Amino acid sequence: MTEPSIPSLAESRAAIAGLRPRTQLFIDGEFRDAVGGARYGTVNPATGEQLAEVARGGPADVDAAVAAARRAADDGRWSRLDPGERKRILIRWADRIEADGAGIGLIETLDAGKPITDTVGLDVPETANCIRWHAEAADKLYGQVAPAPEGVVATITREPVGVVGAVIPWNYPAQMAAWKLGPALATGNTIVMKPASTTSLSLLRIAELAREAGMPDGVLNVVTGPGDIVGEAIGRHPDVDCLAFTGSTEVGRRFLHYAAETNLKRVLLELGGKSPQIVFPDADDVAAVAANIAIAIFWNMGENCSAGSRLLVHRSMKDRVLEALVAELDSWPVGDPLDPATRIGAMINRGHMETVLGYIEAGRLEGARVVTGGGRILEETGGFFIPPTVFDGVRNDMTIAREEIFGPVLSVIEFETEAEAVAIANDTPYGLAASLYTQDLNIAHRVARDLRAGVVGVNAYAEGDMTTPFGGYKLSGFGGHDKSVHAHDQYTETKTVWITLRPAG
């Protein structure tokens, strides 16, 4: 994989003039308008201006997409394709995504307010890498032969679950799509996917590239529109066999209800978090720790389910860590997402910006002290910008320490002992991720074991890579994990075949 070239500000602005993103639904291998022709506007978060008008799908469009996916599932055009051929198509698709990285990244920067260095440099390459990684596994998934009695052959095989409905969030539109698409398609399923209504454009381009790569009609379908209409229609559809959702815990609960009230479809939920970062007194490289702390909470504007939004720091270290963190933030400029110098872009929309500002005000009212940041900036652009905001003097029972803010807001909480740190870290309804910093292997092993989180980074903010599963405990997840070969299991059914052999003669 070649290193992506980040376009300059001038190059990006010039490219916008020729940008013609797809805005229709993608169903059964073709782009089409929504039934009735309804559309809605999407806004560039960095300017507040309308970016595009996108097809507003509804239940009838979901019915059409699911019917196309069901036909493709039932006739075996994908599931019964030679696994090696499935792999080749998926790899061609990944190659096309990678080749169009600058275009997809530009679309995503305009649509989501994400810095161009992130979209072109990381998100789109990781999207292609995810598809390619799972493609390579497509012809390497073996069944088993059970140790059956004499005269019996018993096989245990994996079959695709069928039609997968996937609903993805707006914070990593392409990458989160790939986390579902890669394992679901590699194992032979067909898909109906709903992107977030605020960030639909990159997925529509990715679907177009799937068609160019030779993916059969009906295997991948994209229905855009509001979550309470399109998402619910997918969640309740009796011909959807499995539902994969990444987003808020509140909405995740709804999908469990939809499944329970209809066909008991399998539900896979990757939800929110309130992840702790723990700094022990022997963490000697304070500058490196501060750099990791900043990445954990301020990367992607804090719009990240695994964001390390609670900093638990030993009382003896707090002043040094805060001083290093404030210094680190000098290298985190907020500004135009098209500028390669920008590290923090815009909040996804005005409503979310106001929600984050509301949490900042709640922190002040409950007695926490703002160390840096704390209000909207760059209002003259029309965009929705909030700088890195750090609160000191936070108690773990404060609103800013309990609720997922999904913005660039860090709560600093002191502790005295290892047991106290673990207790504070686990005192949350969430359990997605955690980080800890220490030079003592004993502390590292003990605390990593005791933390109630699905992913734990030691001396780094880390979510692992494509080889490791990603998912959480408690309100952070239910029913499955993204990434790794473990993700393949959740998109397959286990079948036992018991064959009684006829005796010889």
C-alpha positions, 0 to 999 in steps of 0.5 A: 500500500502506497503512502497517501499524498495529502492534498494542499489547501489550494488543491482541495479547493480546486477539486471541489469545483469538479466534485459531483457526489452521488446522492441517490439510493443504491439498490440492486446495482443501480442508483435511483431516486427515493419513492416519491422523489423526496430529498433532504439537505446536508450541511458542511460543518465547517461553513454551515452551508448546504453541501448537497441534497440527498435522496430521502429514503423511506419504508418502501425503499427499504422494502425494495433494497431488502427484496434485492438483497434477499434475491441475491442471498437466495439464488447464491450469486454471492454466497455460492460463488467460489470463495476465491472469486469473492476474494478477488472481487473484494480485493479489486474493490479495495484497490479502487477505494485506495486509488480514489482515496483523495476523492473519497477523503475530500467528500468525507472532509466536506460532509463530516468536518474531519481534517483532510489529513485524517480522511485522506491519510488514515480513514480511507486507507484503513477502509481499503485495508479493512476490505482487503484484510477480510477478503484475504480470509474469505477462502481460508475459513475452514469447517470442522469434522466432529469426533463422531462414533464409528459409522458416522461422519459429522461436519460442522460448517459455517453458512452466511446468516443471509441478509444483513441490515447495517446502520452506521454512524457519522463520525467515521463514515467510510471506516465504520462501513468497512468494519461491517462490510468486510466480514459480512461480505467475505462470509457470503452475506448480502447487505442493506446499509443505512449511513448517517443522514449527515454523512451519506456521500462517501458510502455512496461513492464506495458502493459505486466502486463496488459495482465497478469492481464486479460485485453482483447486483443486489449484494450491496444496497445503500438506503439514505435517509433519517434514522427514525424512518429508514433505520427503524424500517431496517430494524423491523424488516422480517426479511433482515436476518441480522442487524449490525449497529454502531452508534449511541446506547439509546438507539441501540436499545431500540434495535433490540426492541425492533428485533424482539417485536418482529423476527428475533433477528440477530442484533450486533451493537457497538455503542458508546463509552466513557473511557478512562485514561489512568496515569500512575506515578511512575509514568516517567515520560510525561511528554509522551503520556500527554501526547497520547492523552491528547490523541485519545480525547481530541482525535476526530474532535472527540467524536469517538466512541472510545475517546479517553474522556476521563483522565485519572491521574495520580495526585503527585503527577497531576500538575506535571501532566496538565502542564505537559498536556497544555503544551501539547495542545499547541500542536493541535490547531483548530481550523479549516478541515481542508487545511493540512495544518488543521488537526481539529475540525468542526463538530458534525452540526449545530445541534451537536455543537450546542449539546457539547457546549451544554455539557461544558456549561454543566461542568462549570456549574457543578464546580469543575475548573476550565484549564483551557478551551471552554467555548465556541470559536471561529464563529465568523466562518459559519462553522461549528468549532469547539477547541480542546477543553480540559476540566480540572477538579472533576469528581466522578459523579459529575455530569461531565464524568458520567455522560458521553459528551462525544466532543473535545472535552476532558475531565481530570480526576485525581486518585491516590492508590491503585485500587482507587484508580481501578474503582473510579475507572470501573464506576461507569455504565460503559466499558468500551476502552481504557488506557493506563500508563506505568513502567511497572509490569505488575501494575500493568497486568493487574490493572489491565485485568481488573478494568471492565473494558473490551480494549485496554491500551498500556502506555499508549492509546490503542484500539489494536489493529485489524487482527484484534476484535473491537467491542465493549462491556456493559452499555458499550456493546451487545452481541458482537465485535468488529474487526478480526476473524472473530467478526466473521462468526457473528455473520454466520450460522453454525450447521451440523450435518450428521451422516450415518454411513451404510455398513459395508456389504 
